[in-house]
Amino acid sequence: MRTAEVVIVGGGIVGASVAWHLTEAGCRDLLIVERESHLGKGSTGKSMGGVRAQFATQPNIQMSLYSIPFYAAFEERLGHPAGYRAQGYLFIATRAKHLDYLETNQRLQKSLGLKQVGMMSREEIVDMVPQLRADDILGGSFCPTDGFVDPYSVMVGFTTRACEQGATLWRSTEVTAITHDGTGITGVETTQGPVSTRIVVNAAGPWAAGVAGLAGLNLPVEPMRRMLVPTEPFDGVSHQVPMVVDMTTGFHFRPESLGFLLAWNDPQEKMGFNTNFEPSFIEKILTLAADRVPCFENLAVNPKRAWAGLYEMSPDHHAIIGPVPELRGFFCANGFSGHGAMHAPATGRMVADLILHGRTAVVDNVEVLSPARFAKGELLHETAVL
Ligand SMILES: Cc1cc2nc3c(=O)[nH]c(=O)nc-3n(C[C@H](O)[C@H](O)[C@H](O)COP(=O)(O)OP(=O)(O)OC[C@H]3O[C@@H](n4cnc5c(N)ncnc54)[C@H](O)[C@@H]3O)c2cc1C
């Protein structure tokens, strides 16, 4: 029977990062099992690629403080492009409570070592993005090291190097069962046959609850559709602008190719695996776009180029990372709630550390992200979810 020290279920950006970090740490006997014939068909290939350290809680900020410098050095370290562009994230506030919120967050961000973040006046915001409608803007916050990556390229880079360092990738192979002896993992069943292992990493993105269910575990991760609308080429706004987030409506956009990528999380969206793009979304998002950036009224959009993918929502919008207490050898790398691309490097390091050493220094208190927190009722609270 095939054996592996570690089996990673899911070959998206998270499974790839876990694999690379494990091989870097010297654990070479590992198997990535991906049910699709091509990598990136899950959330990774649908992502907007935003990376930011402007969060409201310590674990999210610290995961970004590992991941963003990692992305900055990715190409040098892995010899493969991450597509990191440090164009920043600009949050714009039109209400006093939003400004208070940004200021409070910045105190925490700075206390954890994010030096570059700063508050912005309306004038500074208009200087940065002159096309914004600014009559109601009170101020905002900006961090120049935030920006974007190419999640697909990152995934390929991690996987390629992990495989060069000993990892094996099985494509077109589904994990169909996870076996255990009552206390610990003994193996997995796959469509290519059984694999004997003591350690399984759940990196199945929006399908994570189903994979946990194969081991008889309850994991509170639910899929939720998110839609993105790329525009046709447009040069009425500079392509050097940051990711701009209108805090009043949640509309955000960033430059992409010769046009822009428009995003908005419809509060009416329900949990579920629906990934059909809803054409009526285009009119809704263009209305929000033209309201904040009047020249966006002239944007052209080809509905055939728009797409939908799935966020992997956890109950408190924070990642679920670490071993489950009920079953020795089952590790979670799940529930990123839309931040899995930016937090993949930190997650890979944390999961590798936890498997190999039982502890990690990436965040001060990794147990707050433990899957055990839900049973204990110790949920985290993050309000800056995009
Ligand atoms: C529209 C959209 C915009 C987004 N924007 C951002 C953003 O700006 N910034 C950001 O950080 N994140 C963003 N995200 C979220 C980000 O894309 C995800 O958090 C991230 O890709 C999760 O990666 P993953 O590897 O965990 O999951 P996935 O990429 O979904 O990979 C999981 C893999 O597991 C495989 N799998 C599942 N079950 C099995 C099984 N039983 N056997 C074998 N294989 C299995 C699947 O086929 C899949 O390939 C966005 C997501 C969407 C949809």
The ligand as an SDF file (V2000), in Angstrom:
LIG
                    3D

 53 58  0  0  0  0  0  0  0  0999 V2000
  -14.5450   35.9240   -5.9690 C   0  0  0  0  0  0  0  0  0  0  0  0
  -13.4980   35.6750   -4.9310 C   0  0  0  0  0  0  0  0  0  0  0  0
  -12.6230   36.6950   -4.5710 C   0  0  0  0  0  0  0  0  0  0  0  0
  -11.6540   36.4660   -3.6030 C   0  0  0  0  0  0  0  0  0  0  0  0
  -10.7750   37.4700   -3.2980 N   0  0  0  0  0  0  0  0  0  0  0  0
   -9.7930   37.2510   -2.3810 C   0  0  0  0  0  0  0  0  0  0  0  0
   -8.8400   38.2600   -2.1050 C   0  0  0  0  0  0  0  0  0  0  0  0
   -8.8830   39.3520   -2.6590 O   0  0  0  0  0  0  0  0  0  0  0  0
   -7.8600   37.9780   -1.2050 N   0  0  0  0  0  0  0  0  0  0  0  0
   -7.7910   36.7640   -0.5600 C   0  0  0  0  0  0  0  0  0  0  0  0
   -6.8930   36.5740    0.2530 O   0  0  0  0  0  0  0  0  0  0  0  0
   -8.6850   35.7890   -0.8100 N   0  0  0  0  0  0  0  0  0  0  0  0
   -9.6820   36.0090   -1.7020 C   0  0  0  0  0  0  0  0  0  0  0  0
  -10.5820   35.0330   -1.9690 N   0  0  0  0  0  0  0  0  0  0  0  0
  -10.5450   33.8000   -1.1720 C   0  0  0  0  0  0  0  0  0  0  0  0
   -9.4470   32.8830   -1.6360 C   0  0  0  0  0  0  0  0  0  0  0  0
   -9.5320   32.6980   -3.0380 O   0  0  0  0  0  0  0  0  0  0  0  0
   -9.6000   31.5620   -0.8990 C   0  0  0  0  0  0  0  0  0  0  0  0
   -9.6280   31.8150    0.4950 O   0  0  0  0  0  0  0  0  0  0  0  0
   -8.4270   30.6320   -1.2040 C   0  0  0  0  0  0  0  0  0  0  0  0
   -8.2710   30.4530   -2.5890 O   0  0  0  0  0  0  0  0  0  0  0  0
   -8.6460   29.2860   -0.5240 C   0  0  0  0  0  0  0  0  0  0  0  0
   -7.6660   28.4070   -0.9960 O   0  0  0  0  0  0  0  0  0  0  0  0
   -7.7720   26.8680   -0.6770 P   0  0  0  0  0  0  0  0  0  0  0  0
   -6.5470   26.2400   -1.1970 O   0  0  0  0  0  0  0  0  0  0  0  0
   -8.1020   26.6940    0.7830 O   0  0  0  0  0  0  0  0  0  0  0  0
   -9.1100   26.3950   -1.4330 O   0  0  0  0  0  0  0  0  0  0  0  0
   -9.3330   25.9830   -2.9660 P   0  0  0  0  0  0  0  0  0  0  0  0
   -8.5460   26.8130   -3.9020 O   0  0  0  0  0  0  0  0  0  0  0  0
  -10.8090   25.9320   -3.1390 O   0  0  0  0  0  0  0  0  0  0  0  0
   -8.7350   24.5300   -3.0390 O   0  0  0  0  0  0  0  0  0  0  0  0
   -9.3680   23.4240   -2.4190 C   0  0  0  0  0  0  0  0  0  0  0  0
   -9.1570   22.2370   -3.3050 C   0  0  0  0  0  0  0  0  0  0  0  0
   -9.6210   21.0650   -2.6370 O   0  0  0  0  0  0  0  0  0  0  0  0
  -10.0620   20.1770   -3.6350 C   0  0  0  0  0  0  0  0  0  0  0  0
  -10.8780   19.1460   -2.9810 N   0  0  0  0  0  0  0  0  0  0  0  0
  -12.0280   19.3320   -2.2890 C   0  0  0  0  0  0  0  0  0  0  0  0
  -12.4730   18.1530   -1.8100 N   0  0  0  0  0  0  0  0  0  0  0  0
  -11.5700   17.2020   -2.1990 C   0  0  0  0  0  0  0  0  0  0  0  0
  -11.4710   15.7940   -1.9960 C   0  0  0  0  0  0  0  0  0  0  0  0
  -12.3890   15.1110   -1.2930 N   0  0  0  0  0  0  0  0  0  0  0  0
  -10.4140   15.1350   -2.5320 N   0  0  0  0  0  0  0  0  0  0  0  0
   -9.4620   15.8060   -3.2370 C   0  0  0  0  0  0  0  0  0  0  0  0
   -9.5070   17.1470   -3.4520 N   0  0  0  0  0  0  0  0  0  0  0  0
  -10.5470   17.8330   -2.9350 C   0  0  0  0  0  0  0  0  0  0  0  0
  -10.8280   21.0670   -4.5900 C   0  0  0  0  0  0  0  0  0  0  0  0
  -10.9590   20.4840   -5.8760 O   0  0  0  0  0  0  0  0  0  0  0  0
   -9.9520   22.3200   -4.6070 C   0  0  0  0  0  0  0  0  0  0  0  0
   -9.0460   22.3540   -5.7020 O   0  0  0  0  0  0  0  0  0  0  0  0
  -11.5560   35.2120   -2.9470 C   0  0  0  0  0  0  0  0  0  0  0  0
  -12.4250   34.1780   -3.3090 C   0  0  0  0  0  0  0  0  0  0  0  0
  -13.3830   34.3960   -4.2990 C   0  0  0  0  0  0  0  0  0  0  0  0
  -14.2990   33.2860   -4.6820 C   0  0  0  0  0  0  0  0  0  0  0  0
  1  2  1  0
  2  3  1  0
  2 52  2  0
  3  4  2  0
  4  5  1  0
  4 50  1  0
  5  6  2  0
  6  7  1  0
  6 13  1  0
  7  8  2  0
  7  9  1  0
  9 10  1  0
 10 11  2  0
 10 12  1  0
 12 13  2  0
 13 14  1  0
 14 15  1  0
 14 50  1  0
 15 16  1  0
 16 17  1  0
 16 18  1  0
 18 19  1  0
 18 20  1  0
 20 21  1  0
 20 22  1  0
 22 23  1  0
 23 24  1  0
 24 25  2  0
 24 26  1  0
 24 27  1  0
 27 28  1  0
 28 29  2  0
 28 30  1  0
 28 31  1  0
 31 32  1  0
 32 33  1  0
 33 34  1  0
 33 48  1  0
 34 35  1  0
 35 36  1  0
 35 46  1  0
 36 37  1  0
 36 45  1  0
 37 38  2  0
 38 39  1  0
 39 40  1  0
 39 45  2  0
 40 41  1  0
 40 42  2  0
 42 43  1  0
 43 44  2  0
 44 45  1  0
 46 47  1  0
 46 48  1  0
 48 49  1  0
 50 51  2  0
 51 52  1  0
 52 53  1  0
M  END
$$$$
